[in-house]
Amino acid sequence: MRRDIFQAIADPTRRAIITLIATQAMTPNALAEHFNTTRQAVSKHLRILTECELISANNQGREIYYQLHIDKMKEIDVWLEQFRKVWETRFDALDQVLINLKNKQI
């Protein structure tokens, strides 16, 4: 089953996993230590993140290390950019209203 990146980041545990491996590659056991859940549940989340190509597994001896794919994270940022522009426009308008109110009070 092909999943998209938005399905991957919809779950808080997967977002936490992404945050954990953003700075360094980690093994499933090391990741599981950060959660109050089973190693199998963490493995399921890792499988979904891998299917979405947000992370990849690298074998190093007997261990598997998962690392983040920054390029896939950029897809999320590109999608969010359209909303960021709307928010910034609204905040700029609010700033102007507040400035006008402050000037009227002086």
CYANA upper distance limits for C-alpha pairs under 8 A (distance plus 0.5 A):
  2 ARG  CA     51 GLU  CA      7.23
  2 ARG  CA     52 CYS  CA      7.78
  3 ARG  CA      7 GLN  CA      7.03
  3 ARG  CA      8 ALA  CA      8.08
  3 ARG  CA     48 ILE  CA      8.03
  3 ARG  CA     51 GLU  CA      7.02
  3 ARG  CA     52 CYS  CA      6.04
  4 ASP  CA      8 ALA  CA      7.23
  4 ASP  CA     52 CYS  CA      5.94
  5 ILE  CA      9 ILE  CA      6.90
  5 ILE  CA     49 LEU  CA      8.39
  5 ILE  CA     52 CYS  CA      5.95
  5 ILE  CA     53 GLU  CA      8.30
  5 ILE  CA     54 LEU  CA      7.58
  5 ILE  CA     72 LYS  CA      8.25
  5 ILE  CA     76 ILE  CA      8.07
  6 PHE  CA     10 ALA  CA      6.52
  6 PHE  CA     76 ILE  CA      8.24
  7 GLN  CA     11 ASP  CA      8.00
  8 ALA  CA     14 ARG  CA      7.04
  8 ALA  CA     15 ARG  CA      8.32
  8 ALA  CA     48 ILE  CA      7.02
  8 ALA  CA     49 LEU  CA      6.31
  8 ALA  CA     52 CYS  CA      7.28
  9 ILE  CA     14 ARG  CA      6.60
  9 ILE  CA     15 ARG  CA      5.95
 10 ALA  CA     14 ARG  CA      8.21
 10 ALA  CA     15 ARG  CA      8.10
 11 ASP  CA     15 ARG  CA      6.88
 12 PRO  CA     16 ALA  CA      6.65
 13 THR  CA     17 ILE  CA      6.71
 13 THR  CA     45 HIS  CA      8.11
 14 ARG  CA     18 ILE  CA      6.68
 14 ARG  CA     45 HIS  CA      6.53
 14 ARG  CA     46 LEU  CA      8.21
 14 ARG  CA     49 LEU  CA      7.85
 15 ARG  CA     19 THR  CA      6.76
 16 ALA  CA     20 LEU  CA      6.70
 17 ILE  CA     21 ILE  CA      6.76
 17 ILE  CA     31 LEU  CA      7.59
 18 ILE  CA     22 ALA  CA      6.36
 18 ILE  CA     68 LEU  CA      7.40
 19 THR  CA     23 THR  CA      8.29
 20 LEU  CA     24 GLN  CA      7.97
 20 LEU  CA     31 LEU  CA      8.11
 21 ILE  CA     25 ALA  CA      5.85
 21 ILE  CA     26 MET  CA      6.66
 21 ILE  CA     66 TYR  CA      7.67
 21 ILE  CA     67 GLN  CA      6.36
 21 ILE  CA     68 LEU  CA      6.64
 22 ALA  CA     67 GLN  CA      7.75
 22 ALA  CA     68 LEU  CA      6.28
 24 GLN  CA     67 GLN  CA      7.39
 25 ALA  CA     65 TYR  CA      6.08
 25 ALA  CA     66 TYR  CA      5.69
 25 ALA  CA     67 GLN  CA      5.07
 25 ALA  CA     68 LEU  CA      8.04
 26 MET  CA     30 ALA  CA      6.66
 26 MET  CA     31 LEU  CA      7.00
 26 MET  CA     64 ILE  CA      8.48
 26 MET  CA     65 TYR  CA      5.48
 26 MET  CA     66 TYR  CA      5.88
 26 MET  CA     67 GLN  CA      7.44
 27 THR  CA     31 LEU  CA      6.76
 27 THR  CA     63 GLU  CA      7.33
 27 THR  CA     64 ILE  CA      6.12
 27 THR  CA     65 TYR  CA      5.05
 27 THR  CA     66 TYR  CA      6.66
 28 PRO  CA     32 ALA  CA      6.51
 28 PRO  CA     39 ARG  CA      7.64
 28 PRO  CA     42 VAL  CA      7.50
 28 PRO  CA     43 SER  CA      7.18
 28 PRO  CA     64 ILE  CA      7.89
 28 PRO  CA     65 TYR  CA      7.88
 28 PRO  CA     66 TYR  CA      8.16
 29 ASN  CA     33 GLU  CA      6.95
 29 ASN  CA     39 ARG  CA      7.20
 30 ALA  CA     34 HIS  CA      7.88
 31 LEU  CA     35 PHE  CA      7.90
 31 LEU  CA     42 VAL  CA      7.95
 32 ALA  CA     36 ASN  CA      8.29
 32 ALA  CA     37 THR  CA      7.63
 32 ALA  CA     38 THR  CA      7.45
 32 ALA  CA     39 ARG  CA      6.03
 32 ALA  CA     42 VAL  CA      6.52
 37 THR  CA     41 ALA  CA      6.98
 37 THR  CA     42 VAL  CA      7.83
 38 THR  CA     42 VAL  CA      7.06
 39 ARG  CA     43 SER  CA      6.63
 40 GLN  CA     44 LYS  CA      6.76
 41 ALA  CA     45 HIS  CA      7.01
 42 VAL  CA     46 LEU  CA      6.70
 43 SER  CA     47 ARG  CA      6.61
 44 LYS  CA     48 ILE  CA      6.91
 45 HIS  CA     49 LEU  CA      6.73
 46 LEU  CA     50 THR  CA      6.51
 46 LEU  CA     55 ILE  CA      8.39
 47 ARG  CA     51 GLU  CA      6.58
 48 ILE  CA     52 CYS  CA      6.76
 49 LEU  CA     53 GLU  CA      6.75
 49 LEU  CA     54 LEU  CA      5.94
 49 LEU  CA     55 ILE  CA      6.33
 50 THR  CA     54 LEU  CA      6.46
 50 THR  CA     55 ILE  CA      5.57
 50 THR  CA     56 SER  CA      6.19
 50 THR  CA     57 ALA  CA      8.25
 53 GLU  CA     69 HIS  CA      7.75
 53 GLU  CA     72 LYS  CA      7.52
 54 LEU  CA     68 LEU  CA      6.52
 54 LEU  CA     69 HIS  CA      5.72
 54 LEU  CA     70 ILE  CA      8.12
 54 LEU  CA     72 LYS  CA      6.14
 54 LEU  CA     73 MET  CA      7.46
 55 ILE  CA     66 TYR  CA      6.85
 55 ILE  CA     67 GLN  CA      5.86
 55 ILE  CA     68 LEU  CA      4.92
 55 ILE  CA     69 HIS  CA      5.82
 56 SER  CA     66 TYR  CA      6.00
 56 SER  CA     67 GLN  CA      6.09
 56 SER  CA     68 LEU  CA      7.20
 56 SER  CA     69 HIS  CA      7.74
 57 ALA  CA     64 ILE  CA      6.62
 57 ALA  CA     65 TYR  CA      6.03
 57 ALA  CA     66 TYR  CA      5.04
 57 ALA  CA     67 GLN  CA      7.14
 58 ASN  CA     64 ILE  CA      6.06
 58 ASN  CA     65 TYR  CA      5.67
 58 ASN  CA     66 TYR  CA      6.81
 58 ASN  CA     67 GLN  CA      8.34
 59 ASN  CA     63 GLU  CA      6.37
 59 ASN  CA     64 ILE  CA      5.04
 59 ASN  CA     65 TYR  CA      6.80
 60 GLN  CA     64 ILE  CA      6.62
 60 GLN  CA     65 TYR  CA      7.67
 69 HIS  CA     73 MET  CA      7.36
 70 ILE  CA     74 LYS  CA      6.92
 71 ASP  CA     75 GLU  CA      7.46
 72 LYS  CA     76 ILE  CA      7.71
 73 MET  CA     77 ASP  CA      7.11
 74 LYS  CA     78 VAL  CA      6.62
 75 GLU  CA     79 TRP  CA      6.84
 76 ILE  CA     80 LEU  CA      6.69
 77 ASP  CA     81 GLU  CA      6.56
 78 VAL  CA     82 GLN  CA      7.98
 79 TRP  CA     83 PHE  CA      8.35
 80 LEU  CA     84 ARG  CA      6.69
 81 GLU  CA     85 LYS  CA      6.84
 82 GLN  CA     86 VAL  CA      7.34
 83 PHE  CA     87 TRP  CA      6.69
 84 ARG  CA     88 GLU  CA      6.55
 85 LYS  CA     89 THR  CA      6.67
 86 VAL  CA     90 ARG  CA      6.79
 87 TRP  CA     91 PHE  CA      6.57
 88 GLU  CA     92 ASP  CA      6.49
 89 THR  CA     93 ALA  CA      6.74
 90 ARG  CA     94 LEU  CA      6.67
 91 PHE  CA     95 ASP  CA      6.56
 92 ASP  CA     96 GLN  CA      6.79
 93 ALA  CA     97 VAL  CA      6.83
 94 LEU  CA     98 LEU  CA      6.70
 95 ASP  CA     99 ILE  CA      6.64
 96 GLN  CA    100 ASN  CA      6.64
 97 VAL  CA    101 LEU  CA      6.68
 98 LEU  CA    102 LYS  CA      6.57
 99 ILE  CA    103 ASN  CA      6.61
100 ASN  CA    104 LYS  CA      6.73
101 LEU  CA    105 GLN  CA      6.89
102 LYS  CA    106 ILE  CA      7.06
